[in-house]
Amino acid sequence: MTSVKLIECPRDAWQGLPDFIPTERKAEYLRELGVAGFKHIDAVSFVSPKHVKQMADSEDVMSRLNNSLSIDVERPEIIGIVVNEKGLERALATPGVTTIGYPYSISAYFRRANANMSRDESRRLVEKLKKDTAAASRDLVIYISMAFGNPYDEPWGAEIVHEALEWLKDIRVRTVSLADTIGTADPKLVGDLYREVKDHVAGIELGVHLHSRPEHAEEKILAAYEAGCRRFDSALTGLGGCPFAGDNLVGNIATEQVIAALKKAGADPGIDPGRLNTVLAMTNEIRATYAHAPLVN
């Protein structure tokens, strides 16, 4: 079977929840994801607690996770999201965070809402991220926010995405994920855009971070896969999404749907089915307790 990379995103799932998930509960959940075979986890963010209260304990979560992991078990890649230099400093000072993630928006409106930066300021930060992560032997992933369009009547097109990717390639960023931040891209657009830009960025691992309503999720995943994508972000049960994207937001694509779609296409995400059921049950418990959301069967 074809190998694919699955990035589980509990950070994205949790960040907008109304009730605070206890630190120990978060660490336990992240540990169980690793046991289930998730080797890449978007786990924490280093942002202002005033804006994202759910992520106020990221350092403590990582400390407890590090203490709970067995020394003879392969440790997963842990992605920590930052939006400014202060967040970068915190992330680099946190043991166990192996990869720094940054949402680089090609929408001026969303860039202001999410990080309060101009394009030039955001690009300078990306250049610093690249320099400082390399010096600290950490990896870097850049998310191109609003890659599939925006709801703000701003200019958008494949050429804008292509230009951003070429710039990232020029400064030697090697991992990029195209984000459908508000979940409005249809399967055809997902496939067409990926196909159009992928050949211009040789040397970059190009993934997708898609949001979707459940009934359209499989089509979007298969469209990206058939266009050549082998890196997929998702969240168990489809919980969560960016709290700064506005009222049109739809949730993350459910990991269980991604796994089923990829298997149908002949790809193996490498997740243990029995352990998957365990973390699905934990996810549903978190949904019911802290999100006040219905369980997902």
VOKOL-379673 format. One record per residue: x negated, y negated, z negated of N, C-alpha, C in turn; residue in three letters. Coordinates in steps of 0.2 Angstrom, whole numbers, plus 2048, in hexadecimal, padded with zeros to 3 digits. Each point is the difference from the previous one (the first is absolute). Example, Ala and Ser with C-alpha at 12.3 -4.5 7.8 and 13.67 -1.06 7.14 Angstrom:
# VOKOL-379673
7BE81C7D98047FA8007FC7FA800ala8027FB8047FC7FA7FF8047FB7FDser
END
This chain:
# VOKOL-379673
7FC8068008047FA8007FC7FA800met8027FA8037FD7FA8007FF7FD7F9thr7FA7FD7FE7FF7FD7FA8037F9800ser8037FE7FB8027F97FF7FF7FE7F9val7FF7F97FF7FF7FD7FA8067FD7FDlys8028027FA8067FE7FD7FE7FB7FAleu8037FA8007FE7FC7FA8077FF7FCile8008027FA8068007FC7FF7F97FCglu8067FC8008007F97FE8057FF7FAcys7FE8037FA8047FE7FA8007F97FEpro7FA7FD8018007F87FF8057FD804arg8018018068057FD8048078027FEasp8018067FD8068027FE8027FD7FAala7FB7FE7FB8027FE7F98007F8800trp7FC7FD8047FF7F97FF8067FB7FFgln8068028038067FC7FF8058027FBgly7FE8067FD8058037FB8027FB7FAleu8068007FE8027FB7FB7FE8027F9pro7FF8067FF7FE8027F97F8803800asp7FD7FE7FB7F88028007FF8077FEphe7FC8038057FF8077FF7FA8007FBile8008047FB7FB8007FB7F9803803pro7FB7FD7FD7F98018037FF808801thr8018037FA7FE807800804804805glu8077FE8018048038057FD7FF807arg7FE7FA8027FC7FF8067FA805801lys7FC8007FB7FA804801801807801ala8058037FC802807801803801807glu8047FC8028028018077FB800805tyr7FB7FB8007FA8008047FC806800leu7FF8037FA7FD8067FF803806804arg8078007FF8048068037FF7FF807glu8007FA8037FF7FF8077FA804803leu7FB7FE7FC7F9804802801807800gly8038037FA801807800804803806val8047FC8028058028057FC800807ala7FA7FD8017FC8008068007FA803gly8037FA7FD7FF7FA8037F97FD7FFphe7FC7FF8057F97FE8007FF7F9800lys8067FC8027FF7F98018067FD7FDhis7FF7FC7FB8067FD7FC7FF7F8800ile8057FD8028017F87FF8038007F9asp7FB7FF7FB8038017F98017FA7FCala7FC7FA8018007FA7FC7FF7FA804val8027FA7FD7FE7FA8037FE7FB7FAser7FC7FC8037FD7FB7FB8027F9802phe8067FE7FE8037FA8018037FD7FAval8037FA8018027FD7FA8068037FDser8008027F98068037FD8067FB800pro7FF7FA8018057FB801805802806lys7FC802805804802806802807801his7FB8047FD8028088017FF8037F9val8057FF7FC7FF8037F97FE8077FFlys8038048057FF8078007F8802800gln7FC7FC8037F98018017FC7FD7FBmet8027FD7FB7FD7FD7FA7FB8047FDala8018078007FB8057FC7FC804805asp7FE7FD8067FC8048047FA8037FDser7FC7FC7FD7FA8027FD8018067FBglu8057FF7FC8028057FB802807803asp8047FF8058028068047FA804803val7FB7FC8037FA8038027FC8047FBmet8007FC7FA7FC8037FB8038077FDser8068008008048067FD7FF805806arg8017FE8067FF8058057F9803801leu7FB7FC7FF7F98038007FF8057FBasn8037FE7FA7FF8047FA804807801asn8058008048048068007FE805806ser7FC7FD8047FE8058067FA8047FEleu8018068027FB8067FF7F97FE804ser7FB8017FD7F97FF8037FF805806ile8038058007FF805805805800806asp8047FB8008057FF8057FF7FA804val8008018077FF7FB8048047FA7FFglu7FD7FA7FF8047FA7FE8037FD806arg8067FD8008037FD8067FD7F9801pro8017FE8077FF7F98018057FC7FDglu7FE7FB7FC8057FC7FD7FF7F9803ile8067FD8038007FA8038037FB7FBile7FC7FA7FF8037FB7FC8017F9804gly8067FE8008017FA8047FE7F97FDile7FE7FC8047FE7F97FD8037FB805val8017FA7FE8027FA8047FC7FA800val7FB8007FB7FB7FB8007FA8027FCasn7FB7FB7FF7F98027FE8018027F9glu8047FD7FC8018037F98028077FFlys8058028058028078007FA804802gly7FC7FE8057FA8048027FB8017FBleu7FF7FB7FC7FC8017FA8028057FBglu8078007FF8038057FB7FF807803arg8028008068008078047F9803800ala7FB7FC8017F98028017FD8027F9leu8037FD7FA7FE8027FA8048067FDala8048038038048057FE7FE807802thr7FD8047FC7FE807802806804803pro7FE8038058058058038037FD806gly8007F98018037FD8067FB801805val8018048057FB8028058017FB807thr8067FE8018017FC8068047FA7FEthr7FE7FA8038047FA7FF8047FF806ile8067FE7FF8057FF8058027F8800gly8017FE8068027F98018067FF805tyr8057FD7FF8057FE8057FF7FA804pro7FD8018067FF7FA8048067FF805tyr8037FA7FF8067FF8037FF7FC807ser8038028058007FC8068067FC801ile8048007FA8067FB8007FE7FA7FBser8007FA8027FE7FB7FC8047FF7FAala8078018018057FF7FB7FF8057FAtyr7FF8078027FF8057FC7F97FF7FCphe7FB7FE8047FA7FF7FD8007FB7FAarg8047FB8018017FB7FB8048037FAarg8058048018048027FB7FD8067FCala7FC8048037FC8057FD7FA7FE7FDasn7FC7FC8037F97FE7FD7FF7F9800ala8047FC8027FF7F88007FA7FE804asn7FF8038067FA7FE8038017FE808met7FB7FC8028007FF8087FD806803ser8008008077FD8068037F88007FFarg7FD7FA8007F97FF7FF7FE8027F9asp8047FE7FB7FF8027F9800808800glu8058038038018077FF7FA804804ser7FE7FD8057FA8038047FA8007FCarg7FF7FA7FD7FA7FF7FC8008057FAarg8068027FD8018047FB7FE807802leu8038028067FE8078037F9801801val7FC7FA8037F98018007FC8017FAglu8037FD7FB7FD8017F98028077FDlys8068028028018077FE7FC805803leu7FE7FF8077FC8058037F98007FDlys7FD7FA7FF7FA7FF7FD7FF8037F9lys8057FE7FC7FF8027F98028087FFasp8058038048018077FF7FA804802thr7FD7FE8067FA8038027FA8007FBala7FF7FA7FD7FB8007FB8028047FAala8068017FE8028047FB801807801ala7FF8028078018078028078027FFser8057FC802807801800802800807arg8068038028037FF8068057FB801asp8027FE8068047FB801806802805leu8067FE7FE8058018058047FA801val8017FE8068047FA801807801803ile8057FE7FD8078018038027FA804tyr8028018068027FA8048087FF7FFile8017FC7FC8077FF7FE8047FC806ser8078028008047FE8067FD802807met7FD8058007FD802806805802806ala8068027FE8058028058057FA801phe7FF7FA7FE8047FB8008027FD7FAgly8047FA8008017FC7F98077FD801asn8047FF7FB8067FD8008017F8800pro7FA7FD8017FF7F97FE8007FC807tyr8028038057FF7FD8077F97FD802asp7FB8037FD7F97FF8027FE804806glu7FB7FD8047FE8048057FD8077FEpro8028058047FD8067FF7FF804807trp7FB8048008008058067FA8047FFgly7FF8058047FA8057FF7FA7FC801ala8007FB8047F97FC8017FE7FD7F9glu8057FE7FC7FE7FD7F97FD8067FCile8038068007FE8057FC7F9802803val7FF8008067FA8028037FA7FB7FEhis8027FA8007FB7FB7FE7FD8017F9glu8058017FC7FE8027F97FC8067FFala8028058047FC8067FF7F97FF803leu7FF7FC8057F97FF8037FC7FC7FBglu8037FB7FD7FD7FC7FB7FD8057FAtrp8058047FE7FE8057FA7FA805803leu8018028067FA8048037FA7FC800lys8007FA8027FA7FC8007FC7FF7FAasp8048007FA7FD7FF7FA7FF8077FCile8018058047FE8077FE8058037FBarg8067FE8008058037FC802807804val8008057FC8018078048068037FEarg8047FE7FC8078037FE8057FB800thr8058008058067FC800806803801val8067FE7FD8068028008057FB803ser8048028058057FB8028068017FCleu8027FA7FD8068017FC8067FD803ala8068048008067FD8018047FE7FAasp7FE7FA7FE8017FD7F98078007FEthr8057FE8058078007FF804806803ile7FC8048038048068028057FF806gly7FE7FC8058057FE8057FD803807thr7FA8038007FE803806804807802ala8028008068038078027FB804802asp8018078017FB8058027FC7FE806pro8047FD8057FC7FF8067FB7FA7FFlys8027FB7FC7FB7FB7FF7FA8037FCleu8018047FB7FB8037FC7FB804805val8038048047FB8048057FD7FB805gly8047FB8037FD7FC8057FA7FC7FDasp8017FD7FA7FB7FB7FE7FA8047FEleu8018067FD7FA8047FE7FC802806tyr8048028057FC8028067FD7FB804arg8037FA7FF7FD7FA8047F97FD7FDglu8008017F97FA7FD7FD7FB8057FEval8018068007FB8057FD7FA801804lys8007FF8067FA8018057FC7FA7FFasp8027FB7FE7FC7FA7FF7FC7FF7FAhis8018057FB7FC8007FA7FD8067FEval7FC8038057FC8067FF7FC7FF7FAala7FF8057FB7FC7FF7FA8047FE7FAgly8077FE8018047FE7FB8058067FFile8018027F98058057FF8067FC7FFglu8058018058067FC8008068047FEleu8037FE7FB8068037FD8067FC800gly8068037FD8067FC8008038007F9val8037FA7FE8038007FA8077FD801his8058058018067FF8038067FF7FAleu8047FC8018068007FC806802804his8058037FE8068038048068027FBser8057FF8038068047FE7FF807801arg8038047FB7FE808801802803806pro8067FE8038028038077FC7FE806glu7FB7FB7FF7FC7FF8067F88027FEhis7FF8027FA7F98017FE7FC806805ala8048058017FC8068047FE7FD807glu8057FD8037FE7FD8077FA7FC800glu8007FB7FB7FA7FC7FF7FA8037FFlys8008057FC7FA8047FE7FD804807ile8058038037FE8048067FE7FB805leu8037FA8017FE7FC8057F97FE7FFala7FE7FE7FA7F97FE7FE7FB806802ala8028067FD7FC8068017FF801808tyr8058008047FF8028077FC7FA803glu8007FA7FD7FC7FB8037F88017FEala7FF8047FC7F98027FE7FE7FE7F8gly8057FE7FD7FF7FE7F97FF8077FBcys7FB7FF7FC7FE8067FB8007FE7F9arg8027FA7FF7FF7FD7F98077FD7FEarg8038027FB8077FE7FE8017FE7F9phe8037FB7FF8017FE7F98088017FFasp8018027F98078027FF8018007F8ser8068017FE8018007F98068067FEala7FF8047FC8048057FE8077FD7FFleu8058038038087FE7FF8017FA804thr7FB7FC8038017FA8038017FA7FCgly7FE8017FA8017FA7FB7FB7FA802leu8037FA7FF7FC7FA8007FF7FD806gly7FB7FB8007FF7FC8067FD7F97FDgly7FE7FC8057FD7F97FE8057FB7FDcys7FF7FE7FA8057FC7FD8017F9803pro7FB7FE8047FF7F9803803800807phe8038058028028018078077FD802ala8047FF7FB8067FD8018068057FFgly8067FE8018068047FF801805806asp7FC8008058018058067FC8067FFasn7FC8007FA7FC8067FF8038067FFleu7FE8058048028077FE7FA8047FDval8018067FE7FB8037FB7FB803804gly7FB8037FC7FA804803803806803asn7FD8038058028068037FE8067FBile8058047FF7FF8057FB7FB805802ala7FB8027FB7FB804802802807802thr8058037FD803806801803800807glu8027FB8038027FF8077FA800805gln7FB7FD7FD7FA7FF8047FD807801val7FF8047FB7FD807800804804804ile8078008008048048048007FE807ala7FF7FA8028007FE8077F9802803ala7FB7FF7FC7F98028027FF807801leu8038047FC800807801804802806lys8057FD8018048018067FC7FF807lys7FB7FB7FF7FC7FE8067FA804800ala7FF8057FB7FA8048007FA7FE7FCgly8017FB7FC7FB7FD7FB8018027F9ala7FA8017FD8008027F97FD7FB7FBasp8057FD7FC7FD7FB7FB7FD8037FApro8008067FF7FC8047FB8037FF7F9gly8067FF7FF8047FF7FA8038077FDile7FE8027FA8038067FE8088007FFasp8048048038077FF7FF8038017F9pro7FD8047FC8028017F97FF7FA7FCgly7FA7FE8017FE7FA7FC8037FA803arg8027FF8068047FB8038077FF7FCleu8038067FF8068007FC8007FD7F9asn7FA8027FD7FF7FD7F97FF7F8801thr7FD7FD8047FF7F98008067FD803val8048038048077FE8028047FF7FAleu8008057FC8048007FA7FE7FA7FBala7FA7FF8007FD7FB7FC8027F9803met8008008078027F98038077FF7FFthr8058058008077FF7FF8017FE7F9asn7FC8027FB8017FE7F97FE7F9800glu7FB7FE8037FE7F98008057FB803ile8038038068057FC8038067FF7FBarg8028057FD8068007FC7FF7FB7FAala7FA8017FD7FE7FC7FA7FF7F9800thr7FB7FF8067FE7F98008027FC806tyr8038038058027FD806808800800ala8038037FC807801800803802807his7FC804803802802807802807800ala8058028048028078017FA805801pro8018067FE7FB805801801802808leu7FA8038027FF802807800807800val8048048047FF8078007FB802805asn
END
